[in-house]
Amino acid sequence: MIQWQKSSFSNGNDGANCVEVAASEGELLLRESDDPACVLPVTADGLAAFLRRLHGHHPLQKA
């Protein structure tokens, strides 16, 4: 069974508006708690790069 963890930025008022993460068989899984059936599998490196971009507010480059 997959154990989902809510974002540390979520609080009691957000309820169903949270990002959740779980680890499963060598990959990370992301989902929004208001649409739990839609799961995005990502690698740890991919998620780290995405978060660095968000934190630095750098636009994503098109390949």
C-alpha positions in Angstrom: 0.0 0.0 0.0 1.3 3.4 -0.9 1.8 5.9 2.0 1.0 9.4 0.8 2.5 12.4 2.7 1.0 15.9 2.4 3.1 19.0 1.8 4.5 20.7 4.8 2.9 23.9 3.5 -0.6 22.3 3.9 -2.5 23.2 7.0 -6.0 22.4 8.3 -7.7 25.1 6.2 -6.4 23.8 2.9 -8.1 20.4 3.2 -8.3 19.0 -0.3 -5.9 21.6 -1.9 -2.6 19.8 -1.1 0.3 18.3 -3.0 1.1 14.8 -1.8 4.2 12.7 -2.4 4.9 9.0 -2.0 7.8 6.6 -2.8 7.1 3.4 -4.7 9.5 1.0 -6.3 12.4 3.3 -7.0 10.4 6.3 -8.1 8.4 9.2 -6.5 4.8 9.7 -7.0 3.0 13.1 -6.9 -0.7 13.9 -6.8 -3.1 16.7 -5.8 -5.3 15.6 -3.0 -8.4 17.0 -4.8 -7.7 14.6 -7.8 -6.1 11.5 -6.2 -6.6 9.3 -9.3 -4.2 11.5 -11.3 -0.7 10.4 -10.2 2.5 11.7 -11.8 5.6 9.4 -11.5 8.9 11.3 -11.3 12.5 10.5 -10.5 14.2 12.0 -7.5 16.6 13.9 -9.8 13.7 15.2 -11.9 11.8 16.4 -8.9 14.9 18.1 -7.4 15.5 19.9 -10.7 11.9 21.0 -10.9 12.0 22.3 -7.3 15.2 24.2 -8.0 13.5 25.9 -10.9 10.5 26.8 -8.9 12.6 28.1 -6.0 14.8 30.2 -8.3 11.9 31.4 -10.4 13.8 30.4 -13.6 11.6 29.8 -16.6 11.7 26.3 -18.0 13.6 26.0 -21.3 12.0 24.3 -24.3 14.0 21.4 -25.7 
